[in-house]
Amino acid sequence: MIEILAKGENKTKKEAAWAVVNATSSGTPEQIRYLVDLGVIPPLCDLLSIVDTKVVEVALNGLDNILKLGQNDAKLTGNPNPYAIKIEECGGLDKIEFLQGHQNEKIYKKTFQIIETYFSQEDDDTSLMPQVDAKNQQFEFNVPQHMNSMNTMGNPGAASSEAAFKF
């Protein structure tokens, strides 16, 4: 079934996609893990590039079912979602993100839901954000002291523990 999904004719790929989605929606966690171990994720992600919107919807539903199991497993182990990682590694996340601009509302909503649920970074590193100089209404990017010598050449008044770029 997975080989047909990966290498079959379009009509047989469509049927294989339905079979996989049925297995991911009504199968046991062990059966879904087995499909993933057999390599079902890359061909499902490849279906996201097909013109047939129904096939794209089916592939998104299958990936969502797989990601849901991965999220449950991740909560139990404290590790990242292994299936989200597999989708990223095979280029599936790029395809899902691209589909956010799809004209079909069901596809747009499903891709948005998948990205928000399984791929959003909640703990963004706020230390990387520039500080705002409210008085001058500018962003301030601080430069570590070891870079300071490059910025203070010819400008002795600029010597301090940190130099700042302001925009």
Solvent accessible surface area in square Angstrom, and as a share of the most:
residue,aa,sasa,rsa
1,M,97,0.43
2,I,26,0.13
3,E,122,0.55
4,I,85,0.43
5,L,2,0.01
6,A,46,0.36
7,K,160,0.68
8,G,24,0.23
9,E,134,0.60
10,N,111,0.57
11,K,160,0.68
12,T,64,0.37
13,K,40,0.17
14,K,67,0.28
15,E,111,0.50
16,A,7,0.06
17,A,1,0.01
18,W,95,0.33
19,A,40,0.31
20,V,0,0.00
21,V,14,0.08
22,N,85,0.43
23,A,30,0.23
24,T,6,0.03
25,S,75,0.48
26,S,98,0.63
27,G,22,0.21
28,T,65,0.38
29,P,62,0.39
30,E,115,0.51
31,Q,101,0.45
32,I,12,0.06
33,R,77,0.28
34,Y,134,0.51
35,L,17,0.08
36,V,6,0.03
37,D,116,0.60
38,L,95,0.47
39,G,29,0.28
40,V,0,0.00
41,I,2,0.01
42,P,59,0.37
43,P,10,0.06
44,L,0,0.00
45,C,0,0.00
46,D,81,0.42
47,L,3,0.01
48,L,5,0.03
49,S,78,0.51
50,I,47,0.24
51,V,141,0.81
52,D,55,0.28
53,T,49,0.28
54,K,94,0.40
55,V,7,0.04
56,V,3,0.01
57,E,29,0.13
58,V,4,0.02
59,A,0,0.00
60,L,0,0.00
61,N,60,0.31
62,G,0,0.00
63,L,0,0.00
64,D,9,0.04
65,N,27,0.14
66,I,0,0.00
67,L,0,0.00
68,K,101,0.43
69,L,16,0.08
70,G,0,0.00
71,Q,53,0.24
72,N,77,0.39
73,D,23,0.12
74,A,13,0.10
75,K,152,0.65
76,L,155,0.77
77,T,89,0.52
78,G,70,0.67
79,N,93,0.48
80,P,96,0.60
81,N,19,0.10
82,P,53,0.33
83,Y,15,0.06
84,A,7,0.06
85,I,73,0.37
86,K,84,0.35
87,I,0,0.00
88,E,90,0.40
89,E,136,0.61
90,C,45,0.27
91,G,24,0.23
92,G,0,0.00
93,L,25,0.13
94,D,98,0.51
95,K,56,0.24
96,I,0,0.00
97,E,78,0.35
98,F,169,0.70
99,L,11,0.05
100,Q,54,0.24
101,G,71,0.69
102,H,49,0.22
103,Q,178,0.79
104,N,42,0.21
105,E,109,0.49
106,K,134,0.57
107,I,0,0.00
108,Y,90,0.34
109,K,115,0.49
110,K,48,0.20
111,T,0,0.00
112,F,95,0.39
113,Q,66,0.29
114,I,0,0.00
115,I,24,0.12
116,E,89,0.40
117,T,59,0.34
118,Y,26,0.10
119,F,25,0.10
120,S,49,0.31
121,Q,139,0.62
122,E,160,0.72
123,D,131,0.68
124,D,99,0.51
125,D,82,0.43
126,T,97,0.57
127,S,93,0.60
128,L,146,0.73
129,M,126,0.56
130,P,45,0.28
131,Q,109,0.49
132,V,97,0.56
133,D,27,0.14
134,A,82,0.63
135,K,183,0.78
136,N,77,0.40
137,Q,160,0.71
138,Q,57,0.26
139,F,103,0.43
140,E,35,0.16
141,F,81,0.34
142,N,66,0.34
143,V,13,0.08
144,P,71,0.45
145,Q,118,0.53
146,H,140,0.62
147,M,67,0.30
148,N,13,0.07
149,S,71,0.46
150,M,116,0.52
151,N,55,0.28
152,T,23,0.13
153,M,155,0.69
154,G,85,0.81
155,N,79,0.41
156,P,119,0.75
157,G,78,0.75
158,A,32,0.25
159,A,72,0.56
160,S,61,0.39
161,S,79,0.51
162,E,91,0.41
163,A,17,0.13
164,A,48,0.37
165,F,100,0.42
166,K,94,0.40
167,F,152,0.63
